[in-house]
Amino acid sequence: MVGAVLHGGEDWQELQELYLGLLEHEDRQVRILAATCLGQLARVYGQLDEDRVVPELRRVKATDALSDIAVFLHPRRGR
């Protein structure tokens, strides 16, 4: 899961859908990792469907991933 986002080469939208789905996984560690990967999508690809992702990350209280999105997609606002 982490390798896909960090090494690129994949369609960021497909990865986004995968990670959004995994936010519902029964295993808490998988949910945490999925949230982390969504934040890394912003870093690696410089884009993300914020209208879909941000509300889901807020719902699961993924503050680190939300911070990553702020920093990498909105560097002036994220500081």
Backbone as JSON Lines, residues from 0, in Angstrom:
{"i":0,"aa":"M","n":[0.83,-1.18,0.0],"ca":[0.0,0.0,0.0],"c":[0.87,1.25,0.0]}
{"i":1,"aa":"V","n":[1.87,1.29,0.84],"ca":[2.73,2.47,0.92],"c":[3.61,2.58,-0.33]}
{"i":2,"aa":"G","n":[4.12,1.44,-0.79],"ca":[4.98,1.44,-1.97],"c":[4.31,2.04,-3.19]}
{"i":3,"aa":"A","n":[3.03,1.77,-3.35],"ca":[2.3,2.28,-4.51],"c":[2.31,3.8,-4.55]}
{"i":4,"aa":"V","n":[2.12,4.42,-3.42],"ca":[2.07,5.88,-3.4],"c":[3.47,6.49,-3.43]}
{"i":5,"aa":"L","n":[4.43,5.88,-2.77],"ca":[5.76,6.47,-2.68],"c":[6.57,6.33,-3.96]}
{"i":6,"aa":"H","n":[6.32,5.28,-4.71],"ca":[7.12,5.05,-5.91],"c":[6.44,5.5,-7.18]}
{"i":7,"aa":"G","n":[5.25,6.03,-7.05],"ca":[4.56,6.6,-8.2],"c":[4.28,5.57,-9.29]}
{"i":8,"aa":"G","n":[4.06,6.07,-10.47],"ca":[3.8,5.2,-11.6],"c":[2.36,4.72,-11.69]}
{"i":9,"aa":"E","n":[1.61,4.88,-10.65],"ca":[0.2,4.48,-10.64],"c":[-0.65,5.71,-10.93]}
{"i":10,"aa":"D","n":[-1.88,5.46,-11.27],"ca":[-2.86,6.53,-11.46],"c":[-3.27,7.03,-10.07]}
{"i":11,"aa":"W","n":[-3.02,8.3,-9.79],"ca":[-3.3,8.82,-8.44],"c":[-4.77,8.68,-8.09]}
{"i":12,"aa":"Q","n":[-5.65,8.76,-9.08],"ca":[-7.08,8.65,-8.8],"c":[-7.46,7.23,-8.38]}
{"i":13,"aa":"E","n":[-6.84,6.23,-9.0],"ca":[-7.09,4.85,-8.59],"c":[-6.59,4.62,-7.17]}
{"i":14,"aa":"L","n":[-5.42,5.15,-6.87],"ca":[-4.88,5.01,-5.52],"c":[-5.78,5.71,-4.51]}
{"i":15,"aa":"Q","n":[-6.24,6.9,-4.86],"ca":[-7.14,7.62,-3.97],"c":[-8.38,6.79,-3.66]}
{"i":16,"aa":"E","n":[-8.96,6.17,-4.66],"ca":[-10.16,5.34,-4.45],"c":[-9.84,4.15,-3.56]}
{"i":17,"aa":"L","n":[-8.7,3.53,-3.79],"ca":[-8.28,2.4,-2.95],"c":[-8.19,2.83,-1.49]}
{"i":18,"aa":"Y","n":[-7.48,3.92,-1.24],"ca":[-7.27,4.37,0.13],"c":[-8.56,4.86,0.79]}
{"i":19,"aa":"L","n":[-9.42,5.52,0.02],"ca":[-10.71,5.93,0.58],"c":[-11.51,4.71,1.02]}
{"i":20,"aa":"G","n":[-11.5,3.67,0.21],"ca":[-12.19,2.44,0.58],"c":[-11.61,1.8,1.82]}
{"i":21,"aa":"L","n":[-10.29,1.86,1.94],"ca":[-9.63,1.24,3.09],"c":[-9.84,2.01,4.39]}
{"i":22,"aa":"L","n":[-10.33,3.24,4.3],"ca":[-10.67,3.97,5.53],"c":[-11.81,3.28,6.28]}
{"i":23,"aa":"E","n":[-12.51,2.37,5.6],"ca":[-13.61,1.62,6.22],"c":[-13.19,0.23,6.68]}
{"i":24,"aa":"H","n":[-11.94,-0.12,6.54],"ca":[-11.46,-1.47,6.88],"c":[-11.68,-1.76,8.36]}
{"i":25,"aa":"E","n":[-11.91,-3.02,8.66],"ca":[-12.16,-3.41,10.06],"c":[-10.92,-3.29,10.94]}
{"i":26,"aa":"D","n":[-9.74,-3.39,10.35],"ca":[-8.49,-3.31,11.11],"c":[-8.07,-1.84,11.24]}
{"i":27,"aa":"R","n":[-7.96,-1.37,12.45],"ca":[-7.61,0.03,12.73],"c":[-6.28,0.43,12.09]}
{"i":28,"aa":"Q","n":[-5.3,-0.48,12.11],"ca":[-3.99,-0.17,11.53],"c":[-4.08,0.05,10.03]}
{"i":29,"aa":"V","n":[-4.93,-0.71,9.36],"ca":[-5.13,-0.52,7.92],"c":[-5.77,0.85,7.67]}
{"i":30,"aa":"R","n":[-6.73,1.22,8.49],"ca":[-7.37,2.54,8.35],"c":[-6.36,3.66,8.54]}
{"i":31,"aa":"I","n":[-5.51,3.52,9.53],"ca":[-4.49,4.55,9.79],"c":[-3.52,4.65,8.61]}
{"i":32,"aa":"L","n":[-3.09,3.52,8.1],"ca":[-2.17,3.51,6.96],"c":[-2.83,4.11,5.72]}
{"i":33,"aa":"A","n":[-4.09,3.81,5.5],"ca":[-4.81,4.38,4.35],"c":[-4.86,5.9,4.46]}
{"i":34,"aa":"A","n":[-5.12,6.42,5.64],"ca":[-5.14,7.87,5.84],"c":[-3.77,8.47,5.57]}
{"i":35,"aa":"T","n":[-2.73,7.82,6.05],"ca":[-1.37,8.29,5.8],"c":[-1.08,8.33,4.31]}
{"i":36,"aa":"C","n":[-1.49,7.29,3.62],"ca":[-1.25,7.22,2.17],"c":[-2.0,8.32,1.42]}
{"i":37,"aa":"L","n":[-3.17,8.68,1.88],"ca":[-3.9,9.79,1.24],"c":[-3.11,11.09,1.39]}
{"i":38,"aa":"G","n":[-2.52,11.31,2.56],"ca":[-1.69,12.49,2.74],"c":[-0.47,12.46,1.84]}
{"i":39,"aa":"Q","n":[0.11,11.27,1.65],"ca":[1.28,11.14,0.8],"c":[0.94,11.32,-0.68]}
{"i":40,"aa":"L","n":[-0.29,11.0,-1.06],"ca":[-0.7,11.28,-2.45],"c":[-0.54,12.76,-2.76]}
{"i":41,"aa":"A","n":[-0.9,13.6,-1.81],"ca":[-0.75,15.04,-1.99],"c":[0.72,15.41,-2.17]}
{"i":42,"aa":"R","n":[1.58,14.76,-1.42],"ca":[3.01,15.05,-1.5],"c":[3.61,14.58,-2.82]}
{"i":43,"aa":"V","n":[3.34,13.34,-3.17],"ca":[3.98,12.73,-4.34],"c":[3.4,13.25,-5.65]}
{"i":44,"aa":"Y","n":[2.08,13.34,-5.73],"ca":[1.43,13.71,-6.99],"c":[1.04,15.18,-7.06]}
{"i":45,"aa":"G","n":[0.99,15.85,-5.92],"ca":[0.63,17.26,-5.91],"c":[-0.82,17.52,-6.27]}
{"i":46,"aa":"Q","n":[-1.63,16.48,-6.17],"ca":[-3.06,16.65,-6.44],"c":[-3.86,15.58,-5.73]}
{"i":47,"aa":"L","n":[-5.14,15.9,-5.56],"ca":[-6.03,15.06,-4.78],"c":[-7.43,15.63,-4.96]}
{"i":48,"aa":"D","n":[-8.44,14.81,-4.89],"ca":[-9.82,15.3,-4.94],"c":[-10.19,15.71,-3.52]}
{"i":49,"aa":"E","n":[-9.85,16.95,-3.19],"ca":[-10.05,17.42,-1.82],"c":[-11.51,17.4,-1.38]}
{"i":50,"aa":"D","n":[-12.42,17.62,-2.32],"ca":[-13.84,17.61,-1.96],"c":[-14.29,16.25,-1.46]}
{"i":51,"aa":"R","n":[-13.62,15.21,-1.89],"ca":[-13.96,13.86,-1.43],"c":[-13.09,13.43,-0.26]}
{"i":52,"aa":"V","n":[-11.8,13.74,-0.32],"ca":[-10.85,13.2,0.64],"c":[-10.9,13.93,1.99]}
{"i":53,"aa":"V","n":[-10.9,15.24,1.97],"ca":[-10.83,16.01,3.22],"c":[-11.98,15.68,4.18]}
{"i":54,"aa":"P","n":[-13.23,15.62,3.72],"ca":[-14.3,15.27,4.66],"c":[-14.12,13.87,5.28]}
{"i":55,"aa":"E","n":[-13.61,12.94,4.49],"ca":[-13.4,11.59,5.02],"c":[-12.27,11.57,6.05]}
{"i":56,"aa":"L","n":[-11.22,12.32,5.79],"ca":[-10.12,12.38,6.76],"c":[-10.56,13.1,8.03]}
{"i":57,"aa":"R","n":[-11.39,14.1,7.89],"ca":[-11.93,14.77,9.09],"c":[-12.79,13.8,9.89]}
{"i":58,"aa":"R","n":[-13.6,13.01,9.17],"ca":[-14.5,12.06,9.83],"c":[-13.72,11.05,10.67]}
{"i":59,"aa":"V","n":[-12.57,10.6,10.16],"ca":[-11.78,9.6,10.9],"c":[-10.7,10.26,11.76]}
{"i":60,"aa":"K","n":[-10.73,11.59,11.82],"ca":[-9.81,12.36,12.66],"c":[-8.33,12.1,12.31]}
{"i":61,"aa":"A","n":[-8.04,12.12,11.02],"ca":[-6.69,11.87,10.53],"c":[-5.95,13.21,10.38]}
{"i":62,"aa":"T","n":[-5.59,13.79,11.5],"ca":[-5.01,15.14,11.49],"c":[-3.66,15.21,10.78]}
{"i":63,"aa":"D","n":[-2.84,14.18,10.89],"ca":[-1.54,14.21,10.2],"c":[-1.73,14.24,8.69]}
{"i":64,"aa":"A","n":[-2.64,13.43,8.18],"ca":[-2.91,13.41,6.74],"c":[-3.49,14.75,6.29]}
{"i":65,"aa":"L","n":[-4.36,15.33,7.08],"ca":[-4.91,16.64,6.75],"c":[-3.82,17.7,6.72]}
{"i":66,"aa":"S","n":[-2.87,17.61,7.63],"ca":[-1.74,18.54,7.64],"c":[-0.89,18.37,6.39]}
{"i":67,"aa":"D","n":[-0.65,17.11,5.99],"ca":[0.12,16.86,4.76],"c":[-0.56,17.51,3.56]}
{"i":68,"aa":"I","n":[-1.86,17.36,3.47],"ca":[-2.6,17.95,2.36],"c":[-2.46,19.47,2.38]}
{"i":69,"aa":"A","n":[-2.59,20.07,3.53],"ca":[-2.45,21.52,3.64],"c":[-1.06,21.97,3.22]}
{"i":70,"aa":"V","n":[-0.04,21.27,3.65],"ca":[1.34,21.65,3.35],"c":[1.67,21.45,1.88]}
{"i":71,"aa":"F","n":[1.28,20.31,1.32],"ca":[1.71,19.98,-0.04],"c":[0.8,20.5,-1.14]}
{"i":72,"aa":"L","n":[-0.46,20.77,-0.83],"ca":[-1.35,21.31,-1.85],"c":[-1.57,22.81,-1.69]}
{"i":73,"aa":"H","n":[-1.39,23.31,-0.48],"ca":[-1.6,24.74,-0.2],"c":[-0.46,25.23,0.69]}
{"i":74,"aa":"P","n":[0.76,25.26,0.16],"ca":[1.92,25.57,1.02],"c":[1.84,26.89,1.76]}
{"i":75,"aa":"R","n":[1.25,27.89,1.19],"ca":[1.17,29.19,1.88],"c":[0.14,29.16,3.0]}
{"i":76,"aa":"R","n":[-0.94,28.4,2.81],"ca":[-1.97,28.3,3.85],"c":[-1.61,27.28,4.9]}
{"i":77,"aa":"G","n":[-0.83,26.27,4.55],"ca":[-0.56,25.16,5.45],"c":[0.43,25.45,6.56]}
{"i":78,"aa":"R","n":[1.04,26.6,6.54],"ca":[2.06,26.9,7.55],"c":[1.48,27.56,8.76]}
